[in-house]
């Protein structure tokens, strides 16, 4: 989902961590993005409190979906490891 910066109106994105990717792969990226900050290329990090109530709801739903997806992938990988 694309959100707009409440300060400048440009598109923002969820934070990204290369160290989370290297440490835990896709699961790490999803958890970092679910709990991380939102970043505007012009304004930097944007606090959730600056967004409208509708955007906060969309962000929460998106975060929950990412966490569920990360858990499903983690369980799938764990099951693959146990089968060997």
C-alpha positions as CSV (number, residue, x, y, z in Angstrom):
1,X,0.0,0.0,0.0
2,X,1.3,3.4,-0.8
3,X,0.9,6.1,1.8
4,X,1.5,9.9,1.4
5,X,3.7,11.9,3.7
6,X,1.6,14.1,5.9
7,X,4.3,16.8,5.7
8,X,5.1,17.1,2.0
9,X,2.6,14.8,0.2
10,X,5.2,12.6,-1.4
11,X,4.9,8.8,-1.3
12,X,6.5,7.1,1.6
13,X,7.7,3.5,2.3
14,X,8.3,1.2,5.2
15,X,11.7,1.1,6.6
16,X,14.2,-1.5,5.3
17,X,17.2,-3.1,7.1
18,X,19.9,-4.9,5.2
19,X,21.2,-6.4,8.5
20,X,17.7,-7.9,9.1
21,X,17.8,-9.4,5.7
22,X,21.2,-10.9,6.2
23,X,20.4,-12.3,9.6
24,X,16.9,-13.8,9.1
25,X,16.2,-13.5,5.3
26,X,12.7,-12.9,4.2
27,X,11.2,-13.5,7.7
28,X,13.6,-10.8,9.1
29,X,12.6,-8.3,6.4
30,X,8.9,-8.9,7.0
31,X,9.2,-8.5,10.8
32,X,11.4,-5.3,10.4
33,X,8.9,-3.8,7.9
34,X,6.0,-4.7,10.1
35,X,7.4,-3.0,13.2
36,X,9.7,-0.4,11.6
37,X,9.2,3.3,10.8
38,X,7.8,4.8,7.7
39,X,10.3,6.9,5.7
40,X,9.8,9.8,3.3
41,X,12.7,10.5,0.9
42,X,12.3,14.2,1.6
43,X,11.3,14.4,5.3
44,X,13.0,11.2,6.8
45,X,11.2,9.1,9.4
46,X,7.6,9.9,9.9
47,X,5.9,9.0,13.2
48,X,2.6,7.0,13.1
49,X,0.9,9.7,15.2
50,X,1.2,12.1,12.3
51,X,-1.0,10.1,10.0
52,X,-4.8,10.2,9.7
53,X,-6.9,7.6,11.5
54,X,-7.8,5.8,8.2
55,X,-4.1,5.5,7.3
56,X,-3.2,4.2,10.8
57,X,-5.8,1.5,10.4
58,X,-4.4,0.5,6.9
59,X,-0.9,0.5,8.4
60,X,-2.0,-1.8,11.3
61,X,-3.7,-4.2,8.9
62,X,-0.6,-4.3,6.7
63,X,1.6,-4.9,9.6
64,X,-0.6,-7.8,10.8
65,X,-0.6,-9.4,7.4
66,X,3.2,-9.1,7.2
67,X,3.6,-10.8,10.7
68,X,1.2,-13.6,9.7
69,X,3.1,-14.1,6.4
70,X,6.5,-14.2,8.3
71,X,5.1,-16.7,10.7
72,X,3.8,-18.9,8.0
73,X,7.1,-18.8,6.1
74,X,9.0,-19.5,9.4
75,X,6.8,-22.5,10.2
76,X,7.2,-23.8,6.6
77,X,11.0,-23.6,6.8
78,X,11.0,-25.2,10.3
79,X,8.9,-28.1,8.9
80,X,11.3,-28.5,6.0
81,X,14.2,-28.7,8.4
82,X,12.5,-31.3,10.6
83,X,11.8,-33.6,7.6
84,X,15.5,-34.1,6.9
